[in-house]
Every structure is written in C-alpha cells, then in structure tokens.
Amino acid sequence: MVKALSVAGLVAVAVAEPVVARAQGGTAAPTQAVDQSWLQVDTVTKTVTFQLVAGLTGLNGALNFNGFRDGGLTLTVPLGWTVVMHFRNHDGMLPHSAEVIADTHPLPTGPVAPAFPRAFTLRLDQGLISEQTDDLRFIADKGGSYLIFCGVPGHGAAGMWVRFEVSGSIRKPSLAATPAGPP
C-alpha cells in the first residue's frame, strides 16, 4: 500500500509491512514495523524530515526510539542533505533526549559532543518530559556511521539508540529495520 503525502515537493512513501527478525535460537520473532510516514523527503530542497519518537512503545522499558532499540532502525541520508528530526518524548514516565553521535563502542553513559552542529535536543542530560518536543536541524556534511542516542545518563547505554548513516553513494533517504546489536 502506498500513502501519498500532501505536502508539495514530497515524494510518495510506502507503508512497510511488519518486519521479521531472527531471534537468537534462529526462530522468527516479529518486531516493530517501520512506519514510512515517519520519513518525509523533499528532493527539491534536499531535506529529509524524520519523526523521532522516544518511548513509542513499552519495548526495553520504553527506552527506545520509534519502538526500536540497540540499532534496530537505520535512517540513511545522502551526503550534504539537510536533516530535520522532529523529536517528541512519548514516554509518560521518563524524560528523554536525542543527539547524533559518532558510532562508538563502548557506548557512552551520558551525553557527548554531537557529530554535527545542532544535532541534539535541548536539555540533553536532563531530558524532555512527556510530550515535550524539540527539533534537531543540521546538514549531514560528513559521510559515515553515527548513532541517534538518548543523552539522559544511562538511557543510551541501556539500548536507547538507533543508527544514522550518511552516504555519498545514495540519492534518496531511507528508513529500514536493521539487525539490533552493538554499534
């Protein structure tokens, strides 16, 4: 099924079917579906807009982004594009934040310097309370692998991170489920 977005200049995006991942025993286990409406692409202005939702589901004690944890979701954007992440904390219990950081291991226990200027939410270490919002807006001017990471101490290290890739070899942003695991 294809869902057309009504904003001029945006391309149509497909609503993904539920993704199936392999559990440790090799059996299939359903995971959170990737909702392609989280991603809006404007090819004219070379801007990608991503709806980044902290604590969307109860997975991992709500320490997740858009229902994914430990890198189980990857946002990939072309080099040089403007990235706008509309952050919202959906978790009714805990504060959360977000920042784009270098793909590093071991994971930091709290906030670190962002990989791009303005690639972080306000109150990075305290977090934003339930239903508060903030926008991250930056230019993806360095290719490579990064993490979208919750800067509230302990949250990111507990699995509250997803992947962010910047590539000079692609022409269109994408959002996909990926195998969860260490960065």
Beta strands, then each sheet from edge to edge (+ up, - down):
strand 1: 2-3
strand 2: 13-14
strand 3: 20-22
strand 4: 28-30
strand 5: 39-42
strand 6: 47-54
strand 7: 73-78
strand 8: 82-89
strand 9: 99-102
strand 10: 133-139
strand 11: 144-149
strand 12: 161-167
strand 13: 174-177
sheet 1: 1+ 2-
sheet 2: 3+ 4-
sheet 3: 5+ 6- 8- 10+
sheet 4: 9+ 11- 12+ 7+ 13-
end
